[in-house]
Amino acid sequence: MNRLFIATFLNESEKDLLASLLGSSKSFISSDKWHLTWMFLGDCKKELEPEILQILEETATNCKSQKITYDKFSIWPSSNRPRVGVLESSAPPSEFVASVEQMQKKLAPLLTSPGEQHGHFKPHITIARFKNQSIDQTQFNTESLPLIQNVSEVALVMSDFKSYKVIEKFSLRQE
């Protein structure tokens, strides 16, 4: 079984900008893990990968590249895991959201135990995890927002909790 998710990672200039927004805290996730999650698939059998990749390729063909504007910092609660600090998009492009939700509908039946989904797709980048500690939101320089991400590709990614490995990525349609 492989722990999989679908994502678009920040490019180097986007990472640099985000790093400038963040202070130095042990709560922050390392910059090589900053990404927009399209869907968390959870543990998947290796033999499902070709079908997942086919759906991703179809999605990339039908979804045009977009710019996502992250303009809000939020802390999302979780009952059984550490809380997370995320950058959210208040007004994501509706065409992009519809493409992602369509992809999610195609993938969900393949999964024996679909990853945790939260209803409608909410574009966000997880930047911090908080375990049993008070959170000082002043450590985030939100005056420098927004952060704009150029979403021009989608990738199937494997996670072993320590690192991420891109299995394959597809370019989104350019217009």
C-alpha positions as CSV (number, residue, x, y, z in Angstrom):
1,M,0.0,0.0,0.0
2,N,1.2,3.5,-0.8
3,R,0.0,6.6,0.9
4,L,-1.0,8.9,-1.9
5,F,-2.3,12.4,-2.6
6,I,-2.7,14.7,-5.6
7,A,-1.0,18.1,-5.4
8,T,0.6,21.1,-7.1
9,F,3.9,22.2,-5.4
10,L,5.0,25.8,-5.1
11,N,7.7,26.9,-7.4
12,E,11.0,28.4,-6.1
13,S,9.9,32.1,-6.3
14,E,6.6,31.2,-4.6
15,K,8.5,29.4,-1.8
16,D,10.8,32.4,-1.4
17,L,7.8,34.7,-1.0
18,L,6.1,32.4,1.4
19,A,9.3,32.0,3.5
20,S,9.4,35.8,3.8
21,L,5.9,35.8,5.2
22,L,6.8,33.3,7.9
23,G,9.0,33.8,10.9
24,S,11.1,31.1,12.3
25,S,9.1,28.5,14.2
26,K,9.4,24.8,14.7
27,S,5.8,24.5,13.8
28,F,6.4,25.4,10.2
29,I,6.4,22.7,7.6
30,S,9.6,22.6,5.5
31,S,9.3,24.5,2.2
32,D,9.9,21.4,0.1
33,K,6.5,20.2,1.3
34,W,4.4,23.3,0.6
35,H,1.7,22.4,-1.9
36,L,-1.9,22.8,-2.9
37,T,-3.6,19.5,-2.2
38,W,-6.2,18.6,-4.8
39,M,-7.2,15.3,-3.0
40,F,-5.8,13.1,-0.3
41,L,-6.2,9.5,-1.5
42,G,-4.9,7.7,1.6
43,D,-3.5,4.2,1.4
44,C,-3.9,2.8,-2.1
45,K,-2.9,-0.5,-3.7
46,K,-0.1,-0.1,-6.2
47,E,-2.2,-1.7,-8.9
48,L,-4.6,1.3,-8.8
49,E,-1.9,3.8,-9.8
50,P,-2.3,3.4,-13.6
51,E,-6.1,4.2,-13.3
52,I,-5.4,7.1,-11.0
53,L,-2.8,8.4,-13.4
54,Q,-5.2,8.1,-16.3
55,I,-7.8,10.2,-14.5
56,L,-5.1,12.8,-13.7
57,E,-4.1,13.0,-17.3
58,E,-7.7,13.5,-18.3
59,T,-8.1,16.2,-15.6
60,A,-4.9,18.0,-16.8
61,T,-6.2,18.0,-20.4
62,N,-9.6,19.5,-19.3
63,C,-8.3,21.9,-16.6
64,K,-6.6,25.1,-17.7
65,S,-3.7,26.4,-15.7
66,Q,-4.8,29.0,-13.1
67,K,-3.5,31.5,-10.6
68,I,-4.7,30.9,-7.1
69,T,-4.6,33.8,-4.7
70,Y,-4.1,32.9,-1.0
71,D,-5.2,35.9,1.0
72,K,-6.1,34.6,4.4
73,F,-4.3,32.7,7.2
74,S,-6.4,30.3,9.3
75,I,-6.0,27.7,11.9
76,W,-8.1,24.6,11.2
77,P,-9.0,22.4,14.2
78,S,-8.8,18.7,14.2
79,S,-10.2,16.3,16.8
80,N,-7.6,13.6,16.4
81,R,-4.6,15.3,14.9
82,P,-2.5,18.4,15.5
83,R,-4.2,21.6,14.4
84,V,-2.9,23.1,11.2
85,G,-2.1,26.6,10.0
86,V,-3.1,27.2,6.4
87,L,-3.1,29.9,3.8
88,E,-6.6,29.9,2.2
89,S,-8.0,31.4,-1.0
90,S,-11.1,33.5,-0.3
91,A,-12.2,33.5,-4.0
92,P,-10.7,30.6,-5.9
93,P,-11.4,30.4,-9.6
94,S,-14.8,28.6,-9.9
95,E,-13.7,26.7,-13.1
96,F,-10.7,25.3,-11.2
97,V,-12.7,24.3,-8.2
98,A,-15.2,22.5,-10.5
99,S,-12.4,20.6,-12.3
100,V,-10.9,19.4,-9.0
101,E,-14.3,18.3,-7.7
102,Q,-15.0,16.5,-10.9
103,M,-11.7,14.7,-10.6
104,Q,-12.5,13.8,-7.0
105,K,-15.8,12.3,-8.0
106,K,-14.0,10.1,-10.6
107,L,-11.4,8.9,-8.1
108,A,-13.5,8.3,-5.0
109,P,-15.1,5.0,-6.2
110,L,-11.6,3.6,-6.8
111,L,-10.6,4.0,-3.1
112,T,-11.5,1.4,-0.5
113,S,-11.0,4.0,2.2
114,P,-11.0,7.5,0.7
115,G,-8.8,10.0,2.4
116,E,-10.4,12.6,4.7
117,Q,-12.4,14.9,2.5
118,H,-14.2,18.0,3.8
119,G,-17.1,18.5,1.4
120,H,-16.4,21.2,-1.1
121,F,-12.8,21.7,-2.3
122,K,-11.1,24.6,-0.5
123,P,-7.8,25.5,-2.0
124,H,-5.2,25.9,0.7
125,I,-1.5,25.4,1.6
126,T,-0.7,23.8,4.9
127,I,2.2,25.7,6.4
128,A,2.2,24.7,10.1
129,R,1.2,22.0,12.5
130,F,0.6,22.7,16.1
131,K,0.7,20.1,18.8
132,N,-0.4,21.1,22.3
133,Q,1.0,24.5,22.1
134,S,-0.4,28.0,22.2
135,I,-0.5,29.7,18.8
136,D,0.7,33.2,18.4
137,Q,-0.8,34.4,15.1
138,T,1.4,37.5,15.3
139,Q,4.3,35.4,14.1
140,F,2.7,35.3,10.6
141,N,3.3,38.5,8.6
142,T,-0.1,38.4,6.9
143,E,0.4,42.1,5.8
144,S,2.5,40.6,3.0
145,L,-0.4,38.6,1.7
146,P,-1.6,37.7,-0.9
147,L,0.6,34.9,-2.1
148,I,-0.2,33.9,-5.7
149,Q,0.5,30.4,-6.9
150,N,0.7,29.6,-10.6
151,V,-1.1,26.2,-10.8
152,S,0.2,24.8,-14.1
153,E,0.6,21.1,-13.3
154,V,-0.8,18.3,-11.2
155,A,1.1,15.5,-9.6
156,L,0.4,12.1,-8.0
157,V,2.6,12.1,-4.8
158,M,3.5,9.3,-2.4
159,S,4.2,10.2,1.3
160,D,6.0,8.2,3.9
161,F,5.3,10.9,6.5
162,K,8.9,12.1,6.3
163,S,9.2,12.9,2.6
164,Y,7.2,13.2,-0.6
165,K,8.0,11.5,-3.9
166,V,6.4,12.6,-7.1
167,I,5.2,9.5,-9.0
168,E,4.2,11.4,-12.1
169,K,3.0,14.9,-13.0
170,F,1.0,16.4,-15.8
171,S,0.9,19.9,-17.3
172,L,-2.5,21.6,-17.2
173,R,-4.0,23.0,-20.4
174,Q,-2.4,26.4,-21.3
175,E,-4.6,29.2,-22.8
